[in-house]
C-alpha cells in the first residue's frame, strides 16, 4: 500500500498570537513550513500518515542545522503530523531532507535545489544586517541559458551566463569574464539559485565596487567522447573528468564567439568553491596563458607543496607573480580541516614570496554563506 506523504499548508492566521516565526523565503508558495523564528530557531513540520519514524537529515557534516539524523516528534499520531524545532541555525542556505522510516524524501514545502547529485530541499536562514546577496532597488543584470555543442564530449551542454546591467543597450562595450564553478554534487544552476551570484554582482556593480563583467557557470563534470564514466561518491561521473578540456577547447571559445568579451588572459578569471576551487587551481595553473585572476573558495588543498603541487606552477614565485594578477585563497573558520589547510597554504605562500590574498569567513562552515561571502570579497578585486 502506497503511503501518502503531504505537506500541511496553513494560513498565517492559524498560528497563535505572539509566534514570531515566519515561513522560510525558500518555501514553495503558500507553504507555512518550515518556519524561521526571530532568534534563528527553525521549525520543520511533515505529514506522513502511517509512518513509525520520521527524521530530519541535514546535508553533510558541515552544515548550519546540526548533526543528523534528528528524530522528529509525532505531534498528532492520528493525522501523522511530525514536528521538530531546532536551536538557532547558522545563517545562510542549508540542504536537508526527511527520512520517513529510513526512506529519503524531500520536503513538499520547500523549493528544491540541485545538491548531493539530486534535487534536494533547502532552507534559507536570514543573516541579520547582511543584504549583499538580497535583491535591491538597483539595475539588474540577466542570467541567460546558453546551450552549446561540446566537441570534447560529443554532447550538448548548458552554461548559465550572467550579463551585467546595460549589456543590451551599449552594443560597443566589451566585458571581462569570470568562469565560476560549483562544488561536488552540484551543477551550473547552483551559483545563482543557492549562491545568488547574480544579486551579489548586481549590488557590487551598482555600488561601483566591481567592474561590470560576464559570469559563466557550467557543470564541472564531463566525460570525453568514447570514454566510460565512473561514478564518484556523490553520484556524478568523476573519473575520467574531461571538464578542463571542455572549458579550454569548447566553452571559452563559445563564450568569446557569442558574447562581447574581452578575449585575453588579463580579462579572464576563474574561481570555484570546494571541488570547483580545486579544479580552478589545477586548470589555471596549467593554463596561465588563459587566466590571470584566480580564486579558490574552500578548496581542499591539503598537503600542498609549493615546489611540486600543481605541476610546480608556483615553484618560481617571481615568474608566477608576473603572470597572476590575483591569487585569492579563502575558507570559513567553521570548516575545520579545510580552514586549517587554507591557513597552512597561506603561510607557505607567504614564505615562498607568492603574492596572494587570504580571506576567512567568520563562523561559517562548508556551506553557501561562506561562498557568498567569498564571492563578495573576490569580485571587487577583479580586473583592476
N, C-alpha and C positions, 0 to 999 in steps of 0.2 A: 504494500500500500504506500503510495507516494505521500510523503509528509508535506503539508502545506506550510511554506515559510513566507511570512509577510512582515511588512513594517507597519506600525501603527502611526497614522498621521493624525495629529491632534492640533486643534486650533490653539492659538496663544491664550485664548480666554479660558482654556481648560486648566491652566496652571494656577496654583494658589497665589494669592496676593503676597508680595514680598519675595517671591522667587526671582532672583536676579539673572537667571540663566537665559540664554538665547540660542536659537538654532545656529549651528555652525554655518559659516558662509560657504562651506564646501558641500552642504547638503543639496539634494535634489529639491526642486521647487515644492514648497508646502510640506516638506518633511520636518517634523518637530524634533526628531532625534537624529544624531547626537546633539547634545546641548553643551554650551560652554558657559561657565559661571564667571562672574567678575573677578574672582580670585584665581582663576585659571583651572579650577577643577572641571572635569568633563564627565557628563552623564551619558551613558550609552543605554539603549533600550532595543530589545529584539523580541519578536514574536515567533515562537516555534512550537505549535501545538504537538504534543506527544513526545517532545524531547525529554530525555532524562538528565542531560548535562549540556550547558551552553557556556562557552568560554570566549573571552576577548583575547585575540592574539595580535599584539603589536608587531610591526615589521622589523625584525632584526634585533640584535643585542644592543646596538647603539641607537636608541630612539628616544623620543621625548615623552612617551606614555608609560614606560615601566617595563619590567621583565615579565614576559608571558610564558605560557598562557595564564590568564587571570580568570578565576571562576566568577560567573555571574550568579545572581540570586533570583530564584523564581518568585516574582512579586505576586503573581496571580496564577496559581497552578492550573486552575480550570481553563483559563484562556491561553496559557502557555506564554506569559509575558515574563521576560528576564531582563534584569537591570544591573548596572554597576556604575558607581560614581568613583572616579579615580582622583587621587590627590592632584594638586596643581601640576599641570603639564608644562614642559619646556615649550616656549613659544615657537611657532613655525608650522611646517607641514609634516604630517606623520602618516605613514601607511598603517593599515590594520585590517583585520578580517575577523569573522567569528568561527569558532569550532562548535558545530552542532553535533553532539555525540561523535566527536572526533572528525567530522566532515567539514572541510574548509568551505565557508560560504561568505560571499560579500554582503555588505550592509545595503539593503534596498534604499535606505535613507540617505546614502552618500553617493556623490559622484564617484566614478571610477577613474583611475589613473594607471598608466602602464608602468608597473614596477614589479619586481620579483618575477619578471618574464611573463607577466599576465596582467589582465585588468584587475586592479586591486582597489579596495576602498581607501579613502584618505580623509584626514580631518585637518582643518586649518585652525590653529590656535593663535589669536592676535598677540602681537608683541606691543605692549603699551609704549607709546611715544615713538614708535617706528612706523613710518608710512612710505619709505623709499621704494617699496615694491607694491604699493597700492595705486589704483588709478587716481590721477589728479586732474584738475581742470587745466590741462596743458595740451599743446599739439601732440597728437598720437601718430606713431608710425603704423605700419601694417605687417602682419605675418602672412606670408604667401606660401603656397604649396607648389614646389617645382618638381615635377616628375622628369626623370632623365634615364636614358638607356646606358647602362654600365657595360663597357667592353670587357672589363675585368671579370664580372660575374655572369655576363650574358643575360642579365635580367633588368627589368625596370626597377628603379629605386626612387625614393621620395625624400626630398630635403625640405625643411622649413626655412624660409628666408625672411628675416626681419628687414624691412626697408624703413629708413628714418622719415620723420615728418617732412613733407615737401618734396619727396622723391619724384612724384609725378608732375610737379609744377615746373621745376627748374630742370629742363632736359639737357642742360650742358654740364651740370655738376657731376663729377665722378667721385666715388667714395672708397675709403679703405674698407677692408673686410676682416671680421673676426670669425674664425671657424670654432664653434663652441660645442663640446662633446659631453654627453650624459655619462651616467655610471652603469655598472653591471646590472643587467636585467631590465634596463630602461630603453627608451628609443628617442627618435627625433622629436617627439611631442613633449618630452619631459621638461626641457628648459623653459618652455613657455607656459605649460599647464601647471606643473609643480613649482617651477623656479621663478615664474613671472618675469623672465628676462626682458620681454618687450616693454613691460611697465617700468622696470629699472632703467632701461635705456631711454625711454620717453622722458622720465623725470630728470635724469642726468643731463640729457641734451637740452631740455627746456631751461635748466638752471645754468647752462653754459659751462658745465663741469666736464663734459665729454664731447669729443668730436662726433658729428653725425657719421654713422657708419652702417654698413650692412652686417648682419649677423647670420651665419649659415649654420644650421643644426641638422645633422644626419645621424642615422643609426650606425653605431660603431662596430657592427658585426657584418662580415661579408665572407662569402665562400667563392673562391676562384672557380671560373668555369671549368668543369670537369673534375673538380676535387670533391671529396666526400666530407660533408660537415660532421664534426664531432661535438656532441652535446657537452657543454660545460656545466658547472654546478648550479648555475641559475637557469638552466634550460635553454640557453641561447647557444647557437653554434659558436665555438670558441677557437678550436684548433683544426685546421689552419685558418687564421683570420686574415683576410686579404684587404682589410679596411685601409691600410696605408696605401696600397696600390690604387684602390678606388678613389681615395682622396686626391692623390697626386695626379693620376692619369685621367680620371673621369670627372670628379666633382669640381675641382678648381677650374679646369678648362671650361666646363659648362657654365659656372657662375660668371667667369670673365667674359664669356661669349653672350650671355643672356641678360646681364645686368651691367650698369655703368660703374665698373670698378676701376680702381687704381691698381692695375695689374702688375705690381712689382713687390719685391720682398719687403721693402720699407713700409709698405701699406698693407701688409698681410700679417695677421696674428692668429694664434691658435691657443685655446685653453680648454680645460675639461675638469670634471670632478671625478674623484676616486679612480675607477678604471679609465675614464676619459682623461684624467690627469696623467696617468702612466702612459697612455697612448700619446698624449701631447708631448711628453718628454722624449719618448722614443722616436716619434715621427719627426719632430722639429730638429732633433739632434742629427738625424740622418739627412735632413733637407734644410740646412741653414742658408742655402741659396734661394729658398722659397719663403721662409718665415723669419721675421726679425723681432717679434714680440711673443712671449711665451708665458703661459700661466698654468700652474699645477695646483688645483684645489683638492686638498685631502688625498693626494696621490700616495699610494702605499709604497713609498720609495725606501724600503728597509735595506739595511746592509749596503748602502750606497758607497761606492768607491770613486773618488774624484778622478783617479788615473785610468780606471778600467771600465766603469759603468757607462752605458750609452755609447759603446764603441769608442770610449776615450774622447768624446766630443768636448769635455770640459778640462781635459788634461793640460792644455795650453791656455791658461787664463787670459793672457794678453790677446791671443787670437780670438778667443770666444767673446771677450768684451768688445772687440772691434766690430764683430758681426751682430751680436744680440743687443738690441736697444732696451729690452726689458726681460728679465727673468724673474718671475713672481712665484713665490712658494708660500702656501698658507694651509692652516688646519684649525679645527675647533679645539679648544682646550679640553673638551669633554670626550673627544675620541682618542683615548689614552695612547694606544700603540702608534697610531698614525701621527698624532701630535708629537710624540717622542721622536719618531723617525724624522719628522719635518724639522724639529729643533736641532737634531744631530746634523742633518743636511745643511741647515743654516750655518751652523758652526764650521762645518767642513768647507763650505763655500767661502765663508769669511777667511778661514785660514789659508785657502788657496788663492785668494785675491779675485774670486769671481764676483763681479758686481751683480747684485740681486736685491729684491725686496722681500721681506719676511713679514707675514701677517698672521695674527692669531684672533680667532673669533671667540670671545669670552663666553664660557658657559655652554657652548653648543657642541653637539657630538657629530657623528657621521650621518648627518641629515640635512634637509634642504635649507634650514635657516643659516647654517654655516656657509653653504654655497651661494645663497642670495647675498649674504654679506661680502663674500669673497668677490663676486662679480661686481658688486657696488664699489669695492675698493680698487679692483683691477681696471675696469673700463676707463675711469678718468685719467689713467696713466698712459693710455694708448695713443699712438700717432701724434705725439707732441713734437 
